[in-house]
Amino acid sequence: MTQGRANLLLLVAGAIWGLGFVAQASAVGNVGAFLFIGLRFALASLTVAPLAWREARLAKHRLTRRDYGSFIFIGLFLSIGSVLQQMGLATTMVTNSGFLTGLYVVMVPILGVMLFWSWPSPIVWPCALTALGGIYLLSGGQLNNLTTGDWLTILCAVFWALQIIFINRLAHENGRPFMLSFVQFLTCAVFGFTLAAFMEPFNWPSVMLSWPAILFGGVFSCGIAFTLQAVGQRYTSAPQAAIMLSSEALFAALFGAILLGERMTVHGMIGCALIFIAMITVEIVPALRNRTDAA
């Protein structure tokens, strides 16, 4: 797969997440954060299980215990990040949550340098800042006093950035993206159900009220979108993946306008333009540079 096609897969994942953000916000207040995570990732596990099974049958080499341990390790980052975002949505505005979640765009290259002294291509830095600026404008350009939910969402961005980084560090070369998805989804489901059993009451009528959001979140936002992320990241860098995935905010605004009747402001339109420019630039500039070097 070419890097361009890989980035296109990541763009599709961002679009699905954008639509899922609208569904996810509707579940807040009906279902506890841990139970919501457990239910939707259980569905995600069932969605990707046939693909993981087929992949295992066709694989030339078996995965080691270390590989499975790495998948679980990555799944823990995804688990914590997902719970923090869901908890944050209960006590912060959606606009703030959208911007603060997008901080992973900048955190990926920064944490990459801090943890592994891994310096990305120079073009990544202005593109990451441009995408971050676009997300900020898309959220309305206003961050008042940070609430508990805001801080939880900032922590969510940290763990999602770590998940992106460690997919490239630990799961990049084994060639088993579907098994990676299945194991990390199963890890999230066990994580959510375990904490829900001790910390949240179970109310079946409330679960049924949020069932459409849980179903969409499990099958599409998790099962399909995170699998596209795992496949796409095999053929592109972590910083570029983060920028492509930041299109989630753009699509969230688009679907919010279509499904919820929200009107996009001038600031929001400028934000969309900045995100689009960042995604195009991070794709075109390295390609032009490689072509020049080859010539």
BELDAKA-V612880 format. One record per pair of residues at least 12 apart in sequence whose ideal C-beta (glycine too) atoms are under 8 Angstrom apart, sorted by the first residue. I is the first residue (numbers start at 1). J is the second residue. D is the distance in whole Angstrom. If there is no record, write none. Layout:
BEGIN
i=I j=J d=D
i=I j=J d=D
END
This chain:
BEGIN
i=1 j=231 d=8
i=1 j=234 d=7
i=1 j=235 d=5
i=2 j=235 d=7
i=3 j=235 d=6
i=3 j=236 d=5
i=3 j=240 d=8
i=3 j=283 d=8
i=3 j=287 d=8
i=4 j=283 d=7
i=4 j=287 d=8
i=5 j=235 d=7
i=6 j=231 d=8
i=6 j=232 d=4
i=6 j=233 d=7
i=6 j=234 d=7
i=6 j=235 d=4
i=6 j=236 d=5
i=7 j=232 d=7
i=7 j=236 d=6
i=7 j=240 d=7
i=7 j=241 d=8
i=7 j=244 d=5
i=7 j=279 d=8
i=7 j=283 d=6
i=8 j=232 d=8
i=9 j=228 d=5
i=9 j=229 d=8
i=9 j=231 d=6
i=9 j=232 d=4
i=10 j=228 d=7
i=10 j=229 d=6
i=10 j=232 d=4
i=10 j=233 d=7
i=10 j=236 d=7
i=10 j=241 d=6
i=10 j=244 d=4
i=10 j=245 d=6
i=11 j=244 d=5
i=11 j=247 d=6
i=11 j=279 d=7
i=12 j=225 d=8
i=12 j=228 d=6
i=13 j=224 d=8
i=13 j=225 d=4
i=13 j=226 d=7
i=13 j=228 d=4
i=13 j=229 d=5
i=13 j=232 d=7
i=13 j=245 d=6
i=14 j=244 d=6
i=14 j=245 d=5
i=14 j=246 d=7
i=14 j=247 d=4
i=14 j=248 d=4
i=14 j=250 d=8
i=14 j=251 d=6
i=15 j=247 d=7
i=15 j=248 d=8
i=15 j=251 d=4
i=16 j=220 d=5
i=16 j=221 d=6
i=16 j=224 d=6
i=16 j=225 d=4
i=16 j=228 d=8
i=17 j=221 d=6
i=17 j=225 d=6
i=17 j=245 d=8
i=17 j=248 d=4
i=17 j=251 d=7
i=17 j=252 d=8
i=18 j=247 d=7
i=18 j=248 d=5
i=18 j=249 d=7
i=18 j=250 d=7
i=18 j=251 d=3
i=18 j=252 d=4
i=18 j=253 d=8
i=18 j=254 d=7
i=18 j=255 d=6
i=19 j=216 d=8
i=19 j=220 d=8
i=19 j=221 d=8
i=19 j=251 d=7
i=19 j=252 d=8
i=19 j=255 d=5
i=20 j=216 d=6
i=20 j=217 d=6
i=20 j=220 d=6
i=20 j=221 d=3
i=20 j=225 d=7
i=21 j=98 d=7
i=21 j=248 d=7
i=21 j=252 d=4
i=21 j=255 d=8
i=22 j=252 d=7
i=22 j=255 d=5
i=22 j=256 d=6
i=22 j=259 d=6
i=22 j=260 d=7
i=23 j=212 d=7
i=23 j=213 d=4
i=23 j=216 d=5
i=23 j=217 d=6
i=23 j=221 d=8
i=24 j=86 d=7
i=24 j=89 d=7
i=24 j=213 d=6
i=24 j=217 d=6
i=24 j=221 d=7
i=25 j=89 d=6
i=25 j=94 d=6
i=26 j=210 d=7
i=26 j=213 d=5
i=27 j=210 d=4
i=27 j=213 d=4
i=27 j=214 d=7
i=27 j=217 d=8
i=28 j=86 d=7
i=28 j=89 d=5
i=28 j=90 d=5
i=29 j=90 d=7
i=30 j=206 d=5
i=30 j=207 d=8
i=30 j=209 d=5
i=30 j=210 d=4
i=31 j=206 d=6
i=31 j=207 d=6
i=31 j=210 d=5
i=31 j=214 d=7
i=32 j=196 d=6
i=32 j=199 d=8
i=32 j=200 d=4
i=32 j=201 d=8
i=33 j=83 d=5
i=33 j=86 d=4
i=33 j=87 d=5
i=33 j=90 d=7
i=33 j=200 d=8
i=34 j=83 d=6
i=34 j=192 d=5
i=34 j=193 d=8
i=34 j=195 d=4
i=34 j=196 d=4
i=34 j=199 d=6
i=34 j=200 d=6
i=35 j=192 d=7
i=35 j=193 d=8
i=35 j=196 d=4
i=35 j=200 d=5
i=35 j=202 d=7
i=35 j=207 d=7
i=36 j=86 d=6
i=36 j=192 d=7
i=36 j=210 d=7
i=36 j=214 d=7
i=36 j=217 d=8
i=37 j=79 d=7
i=37 j=82 d=5
i=37 j=83 d=5
i=37 j=86 d=6
i=37 j=188 d=6
i=37 j=189 d=8
i=37 j=191 d=7
i=37 j=192 d=4
i=38 j=188 d=8
i=38 j=189 d=5
i=38 j=190 d=8
i=38 j=191 d=8
i=38 j=192 d=3
i=38 j=193 d=4
i=38 j=196 d=6
i=39 j=192 d=7
i=39 j=207 d=7
i=39 j=214 d=5
i=39 j=218 d=7
i=40 j=214 d=5
i=40 j=217 d=4
i=40 j=218 d=4
i=40 j=221 d=7
i=40 j=222 d=6
i=41 j=79 d=8
i=41 j=82 d=8
i=41 j=185 d=5
i=41 j=186 d=8
i=41 j=188 d=4
i=41 j=189 d=4
i=41 j=192 d=6
i=41 j=218 d=7
i=41 j=222 d=6
i=42 j=185 d=8
i=42 j=189 d=4
i=42 j=193 d=8
i=42 j=218 d=7
i=43 j=214 d=7
i=43 j=215 d=7
i=43 j=217 d=8
i=43 j=218 d=3
i=43 j=219 d=6
i=43 j=222 d=7
i=43 j=223 d=7
i=44 j=181 d=8
i=44 j=185 d=4
i=44 j=188 d=8
i=44 j=189 d=8
i=44 j=218 d=5
i=44 j=219 d=7
i=44 j=222 d=3
i=44 j=223 d=4
i=44 j=226 d=7
i=45 j=182 d=6
i=45 j=185 d=4
i=45 j=186 d=5
i=45 j=189 d=6
i=45 j=223 d=8
i=46 j=223 d=8
i=47 j=218 d=7
i=47 j=219 d=5
i=47 j=222 d=8
i=47 j=223 d=3
i=47 j=224 d=7
i=48 j=178 d=6
i=48 j=181 d=5
i=48 j=182 d=5
i=48 j=185 d=6
i=48 j=223 d=5
i=48 j=227 d=5
i=49 j=182 d=6
i=51 j=178 d=4
i=51 j=181 d=8
i=51 j=182 d=8
i=51 j=227 d=7
i=52 j=178 d=4
i=52 j=179 d=5
i=52 j=181 d=7
i=52 j=182 d=4
i=54 j=178 d=8
i=55 j=176 d=6
i=55 j=177 d=8
i=55 j=178 d=4
i=55 j=179 d=6
i=56 j=176 d=8
i=56 j=179 d=6
i=59 j=175 d=7
i=59 j=176 d=7
i=63 j=174 d=7
i=63 j=176 d=6
i=63 j=179 d=7
i=67 j=171 d=8
i=67 j=174 d=6
i=67 j=176 d=7
i=68 j=183 d=6
i=70 j=166 d=8
i=70 j=170 d=4
i=70 j=171 d=6
i=71 j=171 d=7
i=71 j=179 d=7
i=71 j=180 d=5
i=71 j=183 d=4
i=71 j=184 d=6
i=71 j=187 d=8
i=72 j=183 d=6
i=72 j=184 d=7
i=72 j=187 d=5
i=73 j=166 d=7
i=73 j=170 d=7
i=74 j=163 d=6
i=74 j=166 d=5
i=74 j=167 d=6
i=74 j=170 d=7
i=74 j=171 d=6
i=74 j=180 d=7
i=74 j=184 d=5
i=75 j=183 d=6
i=75 j=184 d=3
i=75 j=185 d=7
i=75 j=186 d=7
i=75 j=187 d=3
i=75 j=188 d=6
i=75 j=191 d=8
i=76 j=187 d=6
i=76 j=191 d=7
i=77 j=159 d=5
i=77 j=160 d=7
i=77 j=162 d=5
i=77 j=163 d=4
i=77 j=166 d=7
i=78 j=159 d=8
i=78 j=160 d=8
i=78 j=163 d=5
i=78 j=184 d=5
i=78 j=187 d=7
i=78 j=188 d=6
i=78 j=226 d=8
i=79 j=187 d=6
i=79 j=188 d=4
i=79 j=191 d=4
i=79 j=192 d=7
i=80 j=159 d=5
i=80 j=191 d=8
i=81 j=156 d=5
i=81 j=157 d=8
i=81 j=158 d=8
i=81 j=159 d=4
i=81 j=160 d=4
i=81 j=163 d=6
i=82 j=156 d=8
i=82 j=188 d=6
i=83 j=191 d=8
i=83 j=192 d=7
i=83 j=195 d=8
i=84 j=152 d=5
i=84 j=153 d=7
i=84 j=155 d=5
i=84 j=156 d=4
i=84 j=159 d=7
i=85 j=97 d=7
i=85 j=101 d=6
i=85 j=152 d=8
i=85 j=153 d=6
i=85 j=156 d=4
i=87 j=149 d=7
i=87 j=152 d=5
i=88 j=100 d=8
i=88 j=149 d=4
i=88 j=150 d=7
i=88 j=151 d=8
i=88 j=152 d=4
i=88 j=153 d=4
i=88 j=156 d=6
i=89 j=149 d=7
i=89 j=153 d=8
i=90 j=149 d=7
i=91 j=147 d=6
i=91 j=148 d=5
i=91 j=149 d=3
i=91 j=152 d=8
i=92 j=147 d=5
i=92 j=148 d=8
i=92 j=149 d=3
i=92 j=150 d=5
i=92 j=152 d=8
i=92 j=153 d=6
i=95 j=139 d=4
i=95 j=140 d=5
i=95 j=142 d=7
i=96 j=139 d=7
i=96 j=143 d=6
i=96 j=147 d=8
i=96 j=149 d=8
i=96 j=150 d=6
i=96 j=153 d=7
i=97 j=149 d=7
i=97 j=150 d=8
i=97 j=153 d=5
i=98 j=135 d=7
i=98 j=138 d=7
i=98 j=139 d=5
i=98 j=249 d=5
i=98 j=252 d=6
i=99 j=135 d=5
i=99 j=136 d=5
i=99 j=138 d=8
i=99 j=139 d=4
i=99 j=143 d=7
i=99 j=249 d=8
i=100 j=150 d=6
i=100 j=153 d=4
i=100 j=154 d=5
i=100 j=156 d=8
i=100 j=157 d=6
i=101 j=153 d=6
i=101 j=156 d=6
i=101 j=157 d=6
i=101 j=160 d=7
i=101 j=248 d=8
i=101 j=249 d=8
i=102 j=131 d=7
i=102 j=132 d=6
i=102 j=135 d=4
i=102 j=136 d=8
i=102 j=157 d=7
i=102 j=246 d=6
i=102 j=248 d=8
i=102 j=249 d=5
i=103 j=132 d=7
i=103 j=154 d=6
i=103 j=157 d=4
i=103 j=161 d=8
i=104 j=157 d=4
i=104 j=158 d=8
i=104 j=160 d=5
i=104 j=161 d=4
i=104 j=164 d=7
i=104 j=242 d=6
i=104 j=245 d=8
i=104 j=246 d=8
i=105 j=128 d=5
i=105 j=131 d=5
i=105 j=132 d=5
i=105 j=135 d=7
i=105 j=242 d=5
i=105 j=243 d=6
i=105 j=245 d=8
i=105 j=246 d=5
i=106 j=128 d=5
i=106 j=129 d=7
i=106 j=132 d=5
i=107 j=157 d=6
i=107 j=158 d=6
i=107 j=161 d=4
i=108 j=128 d=8
i=108 j=161 d=5
i=108 j=164 d=5
i=108 j=165 d=6
i=108 j=238 d=5
i=108 j=239 d=5
i=108 j=241 d=8
i=108 j=242 d=4
i=109 j=124 d=6
i=109 j=125 d=7
i=109 j=128 d=6
i=109 j=238 d=8
i=109 j=239 d=5
i=109 j=242 d=8
i=111 j=158 d=8
i=111 j=161 d=5
i=111 j=162 d=7
i=111 j=165 d=6
i=112 j=165 d=6
i=112 j=238 d=6
i=112 j=239 d=7
i=115 j=165 d=7
i=116 j=165 d=8
i=116 j=169 d=7
i=120 j=237 d=7
i=120 j=238 d=8
i=120 j=239 d=4
i=121 j=237 d=8
i=121 j=239 d=8
i=121 j=286 d=6
i=123 j=281 d=7
i=123 j=282 d=6
i=123 j=285 d=5
i=123 j=286 d=7
i=124 j=237 d=8
i=124 j=239 d=4
i=124 j=240 d=7
i=124 j=243 d=7
i=124 j=282 d=6
i=126 j=281 d=8
i=127 j=243 d=6
i=127 j=278 d=4
i=127 j=279 d=8
i=127 j=281 d=5
i=127 j=282 d=4
i=128 j=239 d=7
i=128 j=242 d=7
i=128 j=243 d=6
i=128 j=278 d=7
i=130 j=274 d=5
i=130 j=275 d=8
i=130 j=277 d=6
i=130 j=278 d=4
i=130 j=281 d=8
i=131 j=243 d=5
i=131 j=246 d=5
i=131 j=274 d=7
i=131 j=275 d=5
i=131 j=278 d=4
i=131 j=279 d=7
i=132 j=246 d=8
i=133 j=271 d=8
i=133 j=274 d=5
i=134 j=246 d=8
i=134 j=249 d=8
i=134 j=250 d=8
i=134 j=270 d=8
i=134 j=271 d=4
i=134 j=272 d=7
i=134 j=273 d=7
i=134 j=274 d=3
i=134 j=275 d=4
i=134 j=276 d=8
i=134 j=277 d=8
i=134 j=278 d=7
i=135 j=246 d=6
i=135 j=249 d=5
i=135 j=271 d=7
i=135 j=275 d=7
i=136 j=271 d=7
i=137 j=267 d=5
i=137 j=268 d=7
i=137 j=270 d=5
i=137 j=271 d=3
i=137 j=274 d=7
i=138 j=249 d=5
i=138 j=250 d=7
i=138 j=253 d=6
i=138 j=267 d=8
i=138 j=268 d=5
i=138 j=271 d=3
i=138 j=272 d=6
i=138 j=275 d=7
i=139 j=249 d=7
i=139 j=271 d=8
i=140 j=265 d=7
i=140 j=267 d=7
i=140 j=268 d=7
i=141 j=267 d=5
i=161 j=242 d=7
i=164 j=233 d=7
i=164 j=238 d=5
i=164 j=241 d=6
i=164 j=242 d=6
i=164 j=245 d=8
i=165 j=238 d=5
i=167 j=180 d=7
i=167 j=229 d=8
i=167 j=230 d=7
i=167 j=233 d=5
i=167 j=238 d=8
i=168 j=233 d=6
i=168 j=237 d=7
i=168 j=238 d=4
i=168 j=241 d=8
i=171 j=230 d=7
i=172 j=233 d=7
i=172 j=234 d=6
i=175 j=234 d=8
i=177 j=227 d=7
i=177 j=230 d=4
i=177 j=231 d=5
i=177 j=234 d=6
i=178 j=227 d=6
i=178 j=230 d=8
i=180 j=230 d=5
i=181 j=223 d=8
i=181 j=226 d=6
i=181 j=227 d=4
i=181 j=230 d=5
i=184 j=226 d=7
i=185 j=222 d=6
i=185 j=223 d=7
i=185 j=226 d=7
i=188 j=222 d=8
i=229 j=241 d=7
i=229 j=245 d=7
i=232 j=244 d=8
i=239 j=282 d=8
i=240 j=282 d=5
i=240 j=283 d=8
i=243 j=278 d=6
i=243 j=279 d=6
i=243 j=282 d=5
i=244 j=279 d=6
i=244 j=282 d=8
i=246 j=275 d=6
i=246 j=278 d=8
i=246 j=279 d=8
i=247 j=275 d=6
i=247 j=279 d=6
i=249 j=271 d=8
i=249 j=275 d=7
i=250 j=271 d=8
i=250 j=272 d=5
i=250 j=275 d=5
i=250 j=276 d=7
i=253 j=268 d=6
i=253 j=271 d=8
i=253 j=272 d=7
END
